[in-house]
Structures are given as structure tokens and as C-alpha cells.
């Protein structure tokens, strides 16, 4: 159960009362992410996400902000994605009145001090360097570029060293002024708190916050020319990282539940087909998995694994063969297992008040609607073997497979040949 109130300035406040808990989680979702940025300012949303934690009007230093929440045993953090920037906090319920004003001050009254910005710029550049040190993470970035070349969806959310170095304080202020507006923001609160108390607190703190027209987000161009469907980054590594991807489904696509079940069958969990074939039967990898992602107008199905370099082609062929088998009806028992796995993981995750708050805020911001966990479980239960086959046909027929490889390889030709195997 949840409640929704829209304030006069357009700010949406959602709550889920969980009286059996002893915590309260607050989750703020802002319509700001890499899809709102021009290419020359890639990483702007992520840069802005960092800066409020350096000081606000009410808590003028990073230490003051940390102590206000950690001092009572709470947790606080933020994240930036392609379509959303989020700020969240979780505290014991007796300290909710203390923590919520701190969280709100991050988005309402950040100091944006120039000196602190320059220090944080170095922190962000180091974060980018750290990502670059992990071949598997580099491979994740490469598959995005292969799926969505030369557009915002295919760029690293954090930007590049060049773009981050070029971002100026005026860029940050101007962007925040456009995106950090009440009509472009959702606040969700879950835990041992009432809806009326939450709304009153938020309304009082945001009374002077005025709405404005935010920037629009960049749509995907699906037919943009890409020189190759195989991207390789050569590195002298002990293991080759591999990602195979196909374009998937948007958030409101009618087959999104069937796609979730398909992913459960293919590579979500240790009993999935990919794990059993690539690891248990062939001994090709320590870990392999598939994931399904959905956005406002696009999505992707991606299989990831790591293997010994000399067996990389074998791993790609085996993966493609397992994907091709999805075009044949699965046994009802396998469908049932996938459905129960998905529902069980969802329901266990939503025992946590932070997960509930994130569930509400992200759906409201991106879809203007809430699908409850019970509705989700009901829709998962409706997925039949024929639905999975139809979804596999949409994913695998007529879609160009993309491949990203990071390791000691140069020849894209052998990988392109392996990718075409079915």
C-alpha cells in the first residue's frame, strides 16, 4: 500500500507505511541524468550529484552532513544513471525528523563552493580511472557503446576525463536550475512514518521551491550507423571479458514481464541455462550471467562472462547457442522455476524500507505510475511458454547482435564469425 500527494509546486510525495519496521528511508529522484546532457558536457549530472555533499546552507561542510546522519547510525548516499539522479537516506525511525531536512537541503540549498568543486573534480577523475582499471567494467561500457553508438545512451554516465575537466561551475548551476525543480522531482518515504507527517515535513521544507520547464532527454536513434558490431579493447589481461547484447524493450512494453522471465531462464542465477552450460558443463568461466534493462524508449538484454583468452571464441559460440534455444518453447517446470525465482527475489528485496522507497520514486518519476509488487507478481505469474518464445523472437530475430571484448585480442573477424553462430 502506498499514498501519493502532489504539492502545489508539482512535487510528488509518495509514502509506504511499514509500521513493523524500526527504520525510515527517504529517496529523492530527480529527472537528471546522462540523457539530458550534450556530448561536450558528458558527466555533468554525475558531477552535480557529488557537489551537494560538500556543504549546504544548513550543514556547511562535508563533515557536518556526514555527522548529521552517521552520528545517529544512519546511511546516506546518491547515484546517477541515464534518466535519474537519486539521493537517499535511511535512519532509525526515531531520527527521521532529523535526517529528512538534511537530505532535502542537498537538493535545495547546496553551497556549490568553487574550491570544493575543484577538489571534487579530482575525486571524480579518480573514480573514472578506477573504473578503467577493471576490465569487466570497461566491457560493460563498450557494450553500451556498441548498442547505442554516438548518442547519450551509449556514453559513460560519468563522462570522460576530457569532458569532466571542462565542466565549469556556471555549467553546474545552470543545469541544476533547469533540472532540480519540484515538478521534475519525486520524494518517496517508506518505513515507520505516516503519510500526513511526511507530507507536512516535505511541504514546509520546500514551500519556496518554484517549478520550471526542465530540459528534454535525448531519444535513441536505433538505425545510427556503426562501423562494426564487435568492439575490442586490447589489454594484456589474464582473463578475457565478454559482453553480448541485443536491443531490448522500453519500460512500458507489453512484453517486459515475459522478458524478465526469459532472462531468468537464460542467465539470472546459478540454476540458469547459461550458468549450467558455460560453468558446470563446459568449465568455461567462473561467473556468467544475463541482465535485462529498460528505459523510457529502449532497453537491452546483455550476457556477460569472463574466460581464459584462448577459449573466448568457444564461450561466445556457446552463449549464442543458448540464446538461440530460447526460440523453442521451454518446459512449464522451467518457466515455473523462473517465475518463482523472480518473485522471491523481488519480495525479499522489498522487505527493506530503502528498496520500497526506491521502487516508488523511480516508477513515479519515469512512468508516472506505480506497479505494486502484488501487481508485478501477478503479471509474472501470467507468463506462459508461448510468451517467452514470442519475446525471444522479438529480441533475436532481426536484431543485430553486438559484442564487446576486453583482453589480449586483435582480430575482430573471428569474434564476428562466432557471434553469427546460432
Secondary structure, 3 states (H helix, E strand, C coil): CCEEEECCCCCEEEEEECCCCCEEEEEEEECCCHHHCCHHHCCHHHHHHHHHHHCECCCCCHHHHHHHHHCCCCEEEEEECCCCEEEEEEEEHHHHHHHHHHHHHHHHCECCCHHHHHHHHHHHHHHHHHHHCCHHHHHHHHHHHHHCCCCHHHCCCCCCHHHHHHCCHHHHHHHHHHHCCHHHEEEEEEECCCHHHHHHHHHHHCCCCCCCCCCCCCCCCCCCCCCCCEEEEECCCCCEEEEEEEECCCCCCCCHHHHHHHHHHHCCCCCCHHHHHHHHHCCCCCCEEEEEEECCCCEEEEEEEEECHHHHHHHHHHHHHHHHHHHCCCCHHHHHHHHHHHHHHHHHHCCCHHHHHHHHHHHHHHHCCCCCHHHHHHHHHCCCHHHHHHHHHHHHCCCCCEEEEEECCCCHHHHHHHHCCC
